[in-house]
Amino acid sequence: MAKITTEDRETFAAKSQPHKDAINKILAFEKTERAEIEKGNDVAHKRLQLCESMIEISQLYVAINTLSVEILSGAKNNDALNDSRKILYKAIIYLEEVVTNIVDVDFSEIKEKLDAIADVSLEKRYYLARKLGLAIRLLVDSFGDNTKWRWSFVELEGRFAIAMKNLLDWKAASKAYFDSSTEEYDITVNYIRILNAQMDKAAKEYRDRYELSTHRLDDMKLAINYTLAKRRIAQIIDEQDEVEELKKRADVWKAKMEHDQKVGIAS
């Protein structure tokens, strides 16, 4: 790695300062909005807005890291990346507070929460989900393959998948998905396609974390629950072959978990 000069550091500081100023401005906005939330004013909508604001902060931190790599001879700014990671958790928490973090929930059970954001369009929900997913992907890519946070990202992406699933109005989606004449058909199909991929990824990564890292029953149970939640979606969109395949997968994983527990592999 080339030597980093004082001039390089000054250039980096100058170019990253606008990003830091923008971050501080958004954090001040968050403080104001949280005060309104504590008063009970338009809580669900404000949390959605704060989720989006945290995504913006995360992207600003990633931009600071990019500047560091470009200006400081390839050196990553791990402080910025870690701050980005923490902020993305906060973004997901804001979203979870609106639609819950329950993995395999009957959608009728969260109807009241969805009613609170009934005026938020499908397009807006889709945009928010895509924006959050992209922010997570940019962060993971910025850390690189050998990061110590590899297994931590399983939780981050898994919680994102559940928030994305619970954000969707499934009563409306189950109709639009089968009616190509509606305005929301394309977005609904794309939303569910991306969601299914994210749910499948989360299930398999929790299984991998169990088998390759933790051997904790909680991880395997989550892998199974994500599979069952994906099965519920398959039932809604009438993909019967997928319904049966996911049931078989859940049964196989459950049997493995019970076997590992019996022989003392799992804890």
N, C-alpha and C positions, 0 to 999 in steps of 0.2 A: 504494500500500500504506500502511495506517495505521501511525503511529509505534508501535514496540514499547516499552512502558514497563518500568521496573525491576520493577514489580509483576507484569507479564506474565511476565517471565523467572523470577521467583521462583516463580510459580504453576506454570510449565512444569517447573522443576527439581524441585519437590515432587511433582508428579503423575507425572513420569517416573522418579523414584527407585525406586519398587517394581519397575518393569520392569527397571531396571539391576541391582537386587539379585537378581531372579530369574535374570537372565542369568549373573551371577557364580556363583550356586549351581549352575546347570547346567554351567558351564565347570569347576567344581571336580569335579562328578560325572564329566565327560568325562576329566579328568586321572586320576582313580581307575580308571576303566574301561580307559583306554589302558594303564595299568600292568599290569592283568590280561591284556590282549590280548598284551602283550609277553612274558608268561609262558606264553602259549599256552592260556589258560583260556577255553573256550567262545567262541572267537573270532568265529565267524559271527554268533551271536545277539547278542553284545555290539555288534558293528558295526551290526546292524540297529537296536538300541536307540539307539546314538549317532546314527545317521541321523535317527531320530525326534526326538532331543534337539536336534539342530542345526536342525531345522525349527521347533521351539518357540522357539529363540533368534531365528531369522529373523523369526518373527511378532511377537516382543517388540520387535525393532528397528523393524519397520513400525508397531507401535503407538506407539512413541516419535515417529516421524515424524508420525503422525496427530495426536498431541497438539500437536506443534509447529505444524502447519497450523491447528488449531483455536484455539490460545491465542496464537500469535505472528503474528497477522494474515496467515495464509496462507503463512508462510515454511516451506519444506521443510527438514527436517533431513537434509542430504546425507550427513553422517557416519554417521547411523543407517542410511540406505538403503544406503550402500556397505558397511557392516558386515554388513547383511542379505544383500547380494549375495555377499560373500565366504563367509559362513556356509553359504549354500545350495550353493555349490560344494563345501564340506566335507561337507555332507550327501550329495551325490551321490557323492563319492569314497568315503565309507563304504559306500554301497550297491554301487558298482562293485567294491570290494574283496571283496564277498560273491559277486557274480554275474558279474563281468568287465564290461569296457566295449567288447567286440567288437561291431561293428555288425551284420554279417551272419554269424552263427555258426550252425552246425548244432547243434541243441539237445542232441544226444547228446554233443557235445564238452564241455558244461558240466554233465553229469549229476552228476559228483562234487561240484561246488560246490552244486548244488541238493539233493543228498542230505544235505549238512551242515545244511540248514534244512528238512528234510522234515517236521518236526513243526510248522512254522509254517503255520497254516491259510491257505486261499485268501482268506478274509474279512480276515485280518490283512494279507496282502500287498496286497489291493485297497485297504484303508483307508490303508496307508502310501503307496501310489502316488497315491491321490486327495489325500492330505494334502500330499504334496510338490508335486504339480501345482498345487494351490490356492495354496501358499506362493509358488511362482514367479509365478503370475498376479497375486497381490496386490502383489508386488514390482514387476513390470513396470508395472502400473497406477499404482503410487505414483510411479515415476520420470516417467511421462507419455510422450507421443508424441515429444517432441523431445530425448530424452536422448542423450547421447554414447555411452551403452552399448547403443544399439539393435542393432548388429551383434554385440556380445558376447553378447546374450541368445539369439542363434541357437544358439550352442554350449551354453549352459545348458539350453535346452529340448531340444536334440537329445540331449545326454547323458542327460537325464531320460528321454526316450523309450526309449533303448537299455536303461537300467537297469530300466525298467518291463517291457520285453519279456523281458529275461533273468531277471527275478525270477519269472516265471510258470513253473509246472511244465507244460510243453507236452504231456507224455505224458498227464497227467490231464486237462488242458484240452481236448485233442483228442477225448476221450471225452465229457466233460461238455457240450461245446458242442452235440453232436448228440442229447443225451438229456434231454428236458425233464422227465423223471420224477425226476432226481437233485436233491439239495438244492443242489448247487453250480451248477446250470444258469444261473440268473439272474445270479449274480455273474460267472460265466465269460463269458457273452455281453456283459455290460456292460463288463467288463474289456477284452475284445478290441475292442469297439466304440470305447472311449476310446483304447486303444492305437493302433488303426488311424488314428484322426484325428490323434493326436500324431505318428505316424511320417510321415504324409502332410505334415503341417505342417512337420516338420523337413526333409524332402527338399526341399520347395518353398522354404523359407527359406534353406537352404544354396545352392540355385540362385540365388535372388535376391541373396544376399550376393556370390556370384561375379560375377553380371552387373552389379550396381549399385554394388559397392564395391571388392572386392579383386582380381578377375580372377585369383585364384590357383587353380591346378589342384586343389589339395587340397580346396578348397570344392566344386568341381564333382564331384570323385571321391566326396566324402561324400554329395552329393545323389544320386548314382547308387547308392551302397552302401545308403543308406536306402531307396531305391526297391526295390532287390533284396531287402532284409530284409523289407519289407512284402509283397513277392511271395511270399516263403517262408511268411509267415503265411497269405496267400490260398490257397496250396497246401494247407496243413494243414486249413483250414476249407472246402476244396473249392469255392472261388469261382473257377471256371475262366475266366470272362470277365475277372475282375479280374487273374488271373494273366497273361493275354495282353496286357491293357492296360498293365500295369506293365512287362512286357518291352519293349513298344513304346516306352514312355516312357524307359526306361533306354537303349535303343538310340539314340533321338533325341538324348538329352542327351550320350551318349558321342560321337556323330558331331559334335555342335556343339563339344564340348570339343576333339576332335582337329582340327577345322577352325580353331578359335581359336588353338590351339597352332601350327598350321602357318603362319598368317598373322601370328603374333606378338602376338595380343591377350592371350593367357593367359601366365602365368608360373609 
